[in-house]
Amino acid sequence: MAPNSSLLPHNSYFISLTLSFVKLLDPSSRVVTAGFHSIRLRVEVMQAISRYQCFLPINIFFVCLISLVFCGSKGITFAGTVDESQSAWHTKYKKQENAPDPKEMLLNTDPEPDVHDGFTPLFNGKDLSGWTPKGGTCTFEVVDGMLVGTCVPGSPSTYLSTEKNDFQDFIFTCDMKWEVDGNSGVMFRAQSEVRKDKETVFGPQAEMEGITGDRYWSGGIYGQSCGGYFYPVWLKEHKEARAALDREGWNRLTISAQGNVVKTWINGVPIAHWIDDGSYPKGFFGLQIHKGSKGKVLWKNIRVKP
């Protein structure tokens, strides 16, 4: 049956609607509504659009094709299912407030950014100028040009934090090594406030979980004191990422935050690709020593590039 000509769209209307839909698929846009970062919601939007009778099948195909090409050009790669080896961890963490649906997670397929040119040191290798500990009494000191954090039993988790607290878009990189196993990480765009008469550091953290255990989520993104894992490293596609950490030597952690798009790498291996909903647009960096009975972590080459 021939289509009703009265229902055919004007070219300008069709082009406008197509471009609007493409914009919804761009997670790097700072003006996109946060809800549209959900892959599922994007699919629902496309399904809703396709119900309008004004779209001929060829036009629907055109919208889908442009969207897929656009995703590819932006490095947006969709993830899949939880690895069998991670099923117990998935069961444990899937009910956390921030826990993502595995089918909606994005993969980081980008090469690590250049970490040599244009960076400013955040640590001078001599003292703790520009840094302040927050949240606990774990100790930080400078030894042989390295920054050394040591766990103090009974202390809450402690974050050696930059006094500058308005880092927004950046590439951050540092080298980390464990002398004594213990959970750690690097807070970025972090904030702090007083909760129950105690200073609490909260926000996104690039997890560096230590050199023992069988979870292997270093490089994932944890919501410290704000709802748990934003980006757990539990997918089948994360097999290489889970093997990226050198448990005996130095590890280079790199974090890219551009708009609401955050990506991480460990030793050049892509790990996380997380889309912030706009809750953490800027803040400070914090080097974590997690509460516990032990832990000693070394940092060096702590640098940032705007």
C-alpha positions in Angstrom: 0.0 0.0 0.0 1.4 3.4 -0.9 2.2 5.7 2.0 -0.1 8.6 2.7 1.6 11.6 1.3 0.1 13.8 4.0 2.2 11.9 6.6 5.5 12.3 4.8 7.9 14.6 6.7 9.2 17.8 5.2 13.0 17.5 4.5 13.9 20.2 7.1 11.8 18.5 9.8 13.4 15.1 9.1 16.9 16.5 9.1 16.3 18.3 12.3 14.9 15.3 14.1 17.7 13.1 12.8 20.4 15.5 14.1 18.6 15.7 17.4 18.6 12.0 17.8 22.3 11.8 16.9 23.0 14.5 19.6 21.3 12.2 22.1 23.9 9.6 21.3 26.8 11.9 22.0 27.9 11.3 25.7 30.6 13.9 25.3 28.1 16.8 24.9 27.8 18.8 28.1 24.2 19.8 27.4 22.8 16.3 26.9 20.3 15.4 29.6 21.9 12.9 32.0 19.2 10.3 31.5 20.1 9.9 27.8 23.5 8.5 28.8 21.6 5.2 29.4 22.0 3.0 26.4 18.6 1.4 27.2 16.9 4.8 27.2 18.5 5.7 23.9 17.1 2.6 22.4 13.6 3.4 23.8 13.9 6.9 22.3 14.6 5.4 18.9 11.7 3.0 19.2 9.4 5.8 20.1 10.6 7.9 17.2 10.0 4.9 14.8 6.4 4.7 15.9 5.6 8.0 14.2 3.9 7.2 10.9 5.7 10.1 9.2 8.8 7.9 9.1 9.1 5.6 6.1 11.2 2.5 6.6 14.1 4.1 4.6 14.0 7.1 6.9 14.1 4.8 10.0 17.1 3.0 8.5 18.8 6.3 7.8 18.4 7.4 11.4 19.8 4.1 12.7 22.7 4.1 10.3 23.8 7.6 11.1 23.5 6.8 14.8 25.7 3.7 14.5 28.3 5.5 12.4 28.3 8.4 14.9 28.9 6.0 17.8 31.8 4.4 15.9 33.4 7.8 15.2 33.2 8.7 18.8 34.8 5.5 20.0 31.5 4.4 21.7 31.6 0.6 22.0 28.9 -1.2 23.8 29.7 -3.9 26.3 28.1 -7.3 27.0 27.9 -9.8 29.8 29.5 -10.6 33.1 32.5 -12.9 32.9 31.8 -16.3 34.6 34.9 -15.8 36.8 33.2 -12.6 38.1 29.8 -14.0 38.8 30.2 -14.0 42.6 31.5 -10.4 42.6 28.6 -9.4 40.4 26.1 -11.0 42.8 27.8 -9.2 45.7 27.9 -5.7 44.1 25.0 -5.6 41.7 22.6 -4.1 44.3 24.8 -1.1 45.0 23.2 2.2 44.2 25.6 3.0 41.4 26.0 -0.5 40.0 25.5 -0.5 36.2 23.6 -2.9 34.1 26.3 -4.9 32.2 24.4 -4.4 29.0 24.6 -0.7 29.3 28.3 -0.4 30.1 30.6 1.2 27.6 34.1 -0.1 26.7 37.2 1.9 26.6 38.9 1.1 23.3 41.0 4.2 23.0 44.8 4.2 23.2 46.3 5.8 26.3 46.8 9.5 25.8 50.4 10.8 25.5 51.7 11.2 29.0 54.9 13.1 28.2 54.3 16.6 26.9 52.4 19.5 28.4 52.0 18.1 32.0 52.4 20.0 35.2 53.9 18.2 38.3 51.6 18.0 41.3 54.3 16.6 43.6 57.7 18.3 43.8 59.6 15.2 45.1 60.8 17.1 48.2 57.9 17.8 50.5 54.1 17.8 50.7 53.6 21.4 49.5 50.2 21.8 47.9 48.8 18.7 49.6 46.6 18.2 52.7 45.5 14.9 54.3 41.7 14.5 54.8 39.5 12.0 56.5 41.9 10.1 58.7 45.3 9.8 60.3 47.1 7.5 58.0 50.5 9.0 57.3 52.2 10.4 54.2 55.8 11.4 53.8 58.5 11.9 51.2 61.2 9.3 50.9 63.9 9.3 48.2 61.8 11.6 46.0 58.7 9.4 46.3 55.5 10.0 48.1 54.8 7.2 50.6 51.5 6.5 52.3 51.2 4.2 55.2 48.1 2.7 56.8 47.6 3.4 60.5 45.5 0.6 62.1 42.3 2.1 63.6 42.3 5.2 61.3 39.6 5.8 58.8 40.6 5.9 55.1 42.8 8.9 54.5 43.2 11.0 51.4 46.3 13.1 50.7 44.4 15.8 48.7 45.5 18.6 46.5 44.8 22.0 47.9 43.7 23.1 44.5 40.1 21.9 44.4 38.7 22.9 41.0 40.3 20.5 38.5 37.7 20.1 35.8 38.9 18.7 32.4 42.3 17.0 32.5 44.5 14.1 31.8 46.1 12.8 35.1 48.9 10.3 35.4 51.0 8.8 38.1 53.1 5.8 38.9 52.1 3.6 41.9 53.7 0.6 43.7 53.0 -1.4 46.8 55.5 -2.1 49.5 52.8 -3.6 51.7 49.5 -4.8 50.2 46.5 -2.6 50.9 43.6 -1.1 49.1 44.2 2.3 47.5 43.2 4.5 44.6 43.2 8.0 43.2 40.2 10.3 43.9 39.4 12.8 41.1 36.9 15.7 41.0 36.5 14.8 44.6 34.7 16.8 47.3 34.6 16.8 51.0 32.1 17.7 53.7 31.4 17.1 57.4 29.2 14.1 58.1 28.4 13.2 61.7 31.2 15.5 63.0 33.8 13.8 60.7 35.3 15.0 57.5 34.2 12.8 54.6 35.8 12.7 51.2 33.4 11.6 48.5 33.2 11.3 44.7 34.7 9.2 41.9 37.9 7.2 42.5 40.1 5.2 40.1 40.4 2.0 42.1 43.8 0.5 42.7 42.9 -2.4 44.9 46.2 -3.9 45.8 48.4 -6.9 45.0 46.4 -9.8 46.4 42.9 -11.1 45.9 41.0 -12.4 42.9 38.7 -9.5 41.9 41.2 -7.6 39.7 39.2 -4.4 39.4 42.1 -1.9 39.4 41.3 0.9 37.1 37.6 0.6 37.6 35.7 3.6 39.0 34.3 3.6 42.5 31.9 6.1 44.0 33.7 6.7 47.3 31.1 7.4 50.0 28.5 8.0 47.3 26.9 4.8 46.2 29.6 2.3 45.3 31.0 1.2 41.9 30.2 3.3 38.9 32.3 1.1 36.7 33.2 -2.4 37.9 35.6 -4.4 35.8 33.5 -7.5 35.6 32.7 -8.0 31.9 34.0 -10.7 29.6 35.4 -7.9 27.5 37.5 -6.8 30.5 39.8 -9.9 30.5 42.8 -7.9 29.4 42.0 -5.0 31.8 41.9 -7.4 34.8 45.4 -8.6 33.9 46.9 -5.1 33.5 48.2 -4.5 37.0 51.8 -5.5 37.8 51.6 -6.8 41.3 55.4 -6.6 41.8 56.5 -3.4 40.1 55.4 0.1 39.2 52.1 0.8 37.6 51.2 3.8 35.5 47.6 5.0 36.2 46.1 7.4 33.7 42.8 9.2 34.0 41.1 11.3 31.3 38.1 13.4 32.3 36.7 15.5 29.4 33.2 16.9 30.1 31.2 14.0 31.5 33.3 11.3 29.8 35.9 9.6 32.0 38.3 6.9 30.9 41.2 5.1 32.6 44.2 3.1 31.7 46.7 1.0 33.6 50.1 0.5 32.0 48.6 1.6 28.7 45.8 -1.0 28.9 42.3 0.6 28.5 40.1 -0.1 31.6 37.0 2.1 32.2 34.7 4.2 30.1 32.2 5.9 32.4 29.7 8.7 31.8 29.2 10.9 34.8 25.6 12.3 35.2 27.0 15.7 36.0 27.2 15.2 39.7 31.0 15.6 39.8 32.1 18.4 37.3 35.2 19.5 39.2 37.1 18.9 42.4 40.4 17.9 43.9 42.7 14.8 43.5 43.2 12.6 46.5 45.7 9.7 47.0 44.0 7.1 49.2 45.3 4.9 51.9 42.4 2.7 52.8 41.5 1.9 56.4 42.7 -1.5 57.6 45.4 -3.3 59.4 48.3 -2.7 56.9 49.3 -1.1 53.7 52.1 0.9 52.3 51.9 2.6 48.8 54.4 4.6 46.9 53.7 7.3 44.3 55.9 9.2 41.9 55.5 11.2 38.6 52.2 12.7 39.7 51.2 15.0 36.9 48.2 16.7 35.3 47.5 18.2 31.9 44.6 20.6 31.5 
